[in-house]
Amino acid sequence: MSKKVPKECIMLAAGLSSRMGKWKMMMPWGDGTILDSALASALAFCDRVVLVTGFRGDELAACYQDHPGVEVVFNPEYQSGMFSSIQCGVSHIHASRFFLALGDMPEVTPGVYRRLWASSNTETCCIPAYEHGKGHPVLLPQSAISLIRSAPEGATLRDVIGQMAVRVIPVEVQGIHWDVDTPQQYLEVARWCCKNVAITG
């Protein structure tokens, strides 16, 4: 019997939500929150999610630290930007390939994760695309870990991906483009998805 290959995901939820004007991770989305929805989709396919927190990380830890599929990791350098959270997260990855997802993308479906996984090997970065536009999550090979750890100050994920083989995988899910950064985006995406939400406070 072949050994099961673990499916792991880093999910970023460390930012200040400055463009939203309020903390977006816990904003309502369907029957839960934006982050609840993003996590549920990842965990419907993945065995484990490394949730990287920063701003208000204690509140996210209180919500998710007892979840059996979630490891909550605090990034003390979160104000340095997203790449610092990626660097924090890869220290907790053990699998031969791993997803990198964003906590403010509530309409990525489990099928996107499944499609990327089925299309990849252990040496290739796979990026989903809908109608010629690339999105998230991305599936990274283990070789990305050392590139991320050793990246110079000011590096980005795009710089890292540029150093490896890449496959663009067509999907039929527009949600790979829908990150919720502003009140207008929040309401627009909610309307497209028929979600009952409200801007408060």
C-alpha positions in Angstrom: 0.0 0.0 0.0 1.4 3.4 -1.0 1.9 5.9 1.8 -0.5 8.8 1.8 1.0 12.1 0.8 0.1 14.8 3.3 -1.7 17.9 1.9 -0.7 21.0 3.7 -1.6 24.7 3.2 -0.2 28.0 4.5 -3.0 30.5 4.9 -2.1 34.1 5.5 -4.3 36.1 7.9 -1.8 38.6 9.5 -2.5 41.9 7.8 -3.8 45.1 9.2 -6.8 45.4 6.8 -6.0 49.0 6.3 -7.8 49.4 3.0 -11.0 47.9 4.5 -11.0 50.4 7.4 -11.8 47.6 9.8 -10.4 44.1 10.5 -11.7 41.9 7.7 -10.9 38.4 8.8 -13.8 38.2 11.2 -16.3 40.1 9.0 -19.5 38.2 8.3 -19.7 35.8 5.4 -22.6 33.4 5.0 -23.0 31.5 8.2 -19.6 32.5 9.5 -16.8 34.8 8.7 -14.5 35.5 5.7 -11.7 33.5 7.3 -14.1 30.7 8.3 -15.1 30.3 4.7 -11.5 30.4 3.4 -10.4 27.8 6.0 -13.3 25.5 5.4 -12.5 25.3 1.7 -8.9 24.5 2.3 -9.7 21.9 5.0 -12.2 20.2 2.7 -9.2 19.0 0.7 -6.1 19.6 2.8 -5.1 17.6 5.9 -3.6 20.6 7.7 -3.6 24.4 7.5 -0.8 26.5 9.0 -2.7 29.7 9.8 -0.2 32.6 10.0 -1.5 35.5 12.1 -0.2 38.9 13.1 -2.5 41.8 13.7 -5.0 40.7 16.4 -3.4 37.3 16.4 -4.5 36.5 19.9 -8.1 36.7 18.8 -7.5 34.3 15.9 -5.6 31.9 18.2 -8.6 31.9 20.5 -10.9 31.0 17.6 -8.8 28.3 15.9 -6.1 27.0 18.2 -8.3 24.0 19.2 -9.3 23.1 15.6 -7.8 19.7 14.8 -6.8 20.7 11.3 -5.3 24.1 12.0 -1.9 25.1 13.4 -2.0 28.8 14.4 1.4 30.5 14.0 2.1 34.1 15.0 4.4 36.2 12.8 6.0 38.8 15.1 7.3 40.6 11.9 3.8 40.9 10.3 4.1 44.7 9.8 7.0 44.1 7.5 4.6 42.8 4.9 3.1 39.6 3.4 6.4 37.9 2.5 7.4 37.9 6.1 4.3 35.8 6.9 5.2 33.4 4.1 8.6 33.0 5.5 7.1 32.4 8.9 4.7 29.8 7.6 7.2 27.7 5.6 9.0 26.8 8.8 6.0 24.7 9.7 5.6 22.8 6.5 6.7 19.2 6.3 5.1 18.0 3.0 6.8 17.6 -0.4 4.5 20.4 -1.8 2.1 22.8 -0.2 -0.5 25.4 -1.0 -0.3 29.1 -0.2 -3.7 30.7 0.3 -5.1 34.0 1.4 -7.5 34.3 4.4 -9.4 37.1 2.7 -10.5 35.0 -0.3 -13.8 33.3 0.9 -15.0 32.0 -2.4 -12.1 29.7 -3.4 -13.7 26.2 -3.6 -12.3 22.9 -2.6 -12.3 21.9 -6.2 -9.6 24.5 -7.0 -7.3 22.8 -4.5 -8.1 19.4 -5.9 -7.5 20.6 -9.5 -4.1 22.0 -8.7 -3.0 19.0 -6.7 -4.0 16.6 -9.6 -2.1 18.7 -12.1 1.2 19.1 -10.2 4.4 17.2 -9.4 6.9 17.8 -6.7 9.0 20.1 -8.8 6.5 22.5 -10.3 4.6 25.6 -9.1 1.0 25.5 -10.1 -1.1 28.6 -10.4 -4.9 28.6 -11.1 -6.3 30.8 -13.9 -9.8 31.8 -14.7 -10.5 33.6 -18.0 -6.8 34.2 -18.6 -6.3 35.9 -15.2 -4.1 34.1 -12.6 -5.2 33.9 -9.0 -4.9 32.1 -5.6 -4.1 29.7 -4.0 -0.8 28.5 -5.6 0.7 25.1 -5.1 4.4 25.2 -4.4 7.1 22.5 -4.5 9.2 21.8 -1.5 12.2 23.5 -3.2 10.3 26.8 -2.7 10.9 26.6 1.0 14.7 27.2 0.8 14.2 29.9 -1.8 11.7 31.7 0.5 13.9 31.3 3.6 17.0 32.6 1.8 15.3 35.4 -0.1 16.9 38.9 0.3 15.1 41.7 2.1 12.5 43.2 -0.1 11.8 40.0 -2.1 8.3 38.9 -3.0 6.5 35.7 -3.8 6.7 36.6 -7.5 10.5 36.7 -7.2 10.5 33.2 -5.8 8.1 31.8 -8.3 10.3 33.3 -11.1 13.0 30.9 -10.1 11.1 27.7 -10.7 9.1 25.8 -13.3 5.5 27.0 -13.4 2.3 25.6 -14.8 -0.9 27.6 -15.2 -4.0 25.5 -14.5 -7.4 26.6 -15.9 -10.2 26.4 -13.4 -13.9 27.4 -13.6 -14.0 29.3 -10.3 -14.0 33.1 -10.5 -13.4 33.1 -6.7 -9.6 32.7 -7.3 -9.6 36.4 -8.1 -11.9 37.6 -5.3 -9.8 38.9 -2.4 -11.8 41.3 -0.2 -9.7 44.3 0.4 -12.2 47.3 0.5 -15.8 47.8 1.6 -16.8 48.1 -2.0 -15.2 44.7 -2.9 -16.8 43.2 0.1 -20.2 44.2 -0.9 -19.7 43.4 -4.6 -18.4 39.9 -4.0 -21.1 39.3 -1.5 -23.7 40.4 -4.1 -22.2 38.1 -6.8 -22.3 35.2 -4.4 -25.7 36.0 -2.8 -24.2 36.3 0.6 -26.0 38.2 3.4 -23.4 40.6 4.8 -23.3 44.0 6.3 -20.7 46.7 6.9 -20.8 47.6 10.6 -18.8 50.0 12.7 
